[in-house]
Amino acid sequence: MENGQYYVFYCSPDNTQQWDAIRMVSSPDASTWSNPEIVLSGGNPYDYNSVCDPSVVKFHGVYYLYHTCINTVSPPDGYKNNRICVATADSITGPYHLLVEPVVQNITCAPTNTNIYCVGQPSALVHNDTVYLYFTQVADGVNYPGPNQGYVYLATSTDGIHFEWANAKQPVYLQRDVDVKYDRTSQVFLMVQGDVGDKHISYAMSKDGVHFTPYNLNNTIATNPNLPSGGTNNNPGLASESDGTFSGMTITAYGSSYTAGWGDWHLYASYILVDPNANDCTACAYMSCDFQCEKVLGSPQWGFCAHPHSKNGQACCDCTAIPAVPDCHVCAPEGCVAGCVGAGYQMGICGSPGSSNPSACCSCFN
């Protein structure tokens, strides 16, 4: 979400030789949506077949679109399973420009078995001036406990490009298919989980972003009450500000079957509250206090549930302007991505946040 507008990024068939492209839709109310636009396609050295599973986060004024990428035909290093790639833009709507080299991968995951998923499904947020990138890994020869095969890992970066695996390369969650956002009010990391073969959307929490409460089907959110027999609820995503944070109350969007066929899904949404006693403004604020404040005031705002359980829209949320974050708008007013692309590079980021010196400003990549 940004400036009172919701943006959803998703993947679907590209209608070319690629399996999937990444599309974007936007909405002023999370009900009426724009026509889909392709913002990123495959066909490159590491994503010849597909770009999918998008996660967008704003960091130092630049938008990073992390995604699963795969080339099963002729990758430069011969590795034909999934990895995580990134593209950047100066605006949430693009244009997005790809960094050719993957940012997270594990080429030892399944070196000879191209039927193994390996690394993908990224979920990004910004915390303490660091990008937290959660992702699924399904490796060859591992006996996963299920019901969803795979584990979630975490990698972190101070520039959004160069990542280090966290937690001594050990999993942070013993399932797969997750989205993670940070609740500014309760100061906890909230994770939602739902595999494409399951009908449950579960949640877990963590104080440090590493140690999450265990997977437990007693901790699930309300989902589509009209799910057909054999249908699933899957691939949940948490609505947040563009930095991957929210304030106590938000919505979880997820795919839900309208037939029993794979991929026959519509988008549904459910409220989720980290602490209902402190953050339940669902009866007076539409979607969230973040959204309510930005719609009413028409500017970037953080919203807080000031009157839990209120039904009075005039006594509901408190609003505060989102604090300024160091970026490169002074030293590169045209934007670092546009500046780097204009100089002949593939993409760019803000390399020196807060700088006013054009010669010590953006970092450009090929």
LINLINHU-V943873 format. One line per field, one symbol per residue. ss: DSSP state (h for helix, s for strand, l for the rest). Layout:
ss: ???
This chain:
ss: lsllsssssssssllllllsssssssslllllllllsssslllllllllssssssssssllssssssssslllllllllllsssssssslllllllsssssssslllllllllllllssssssssssllsssssssssllllllllllllsssssssllllllsslhhhlllsllllssssssllllssssssllllllllssssslllllslllllllsllllllllllllssssssllllllssllssssssssslllllllsssssssssllhhhhlllllllllhhhhhhhhhlllssssslllllllllllsssssllllllllllllllhhhhhhhllllsssslllllllllllssssl
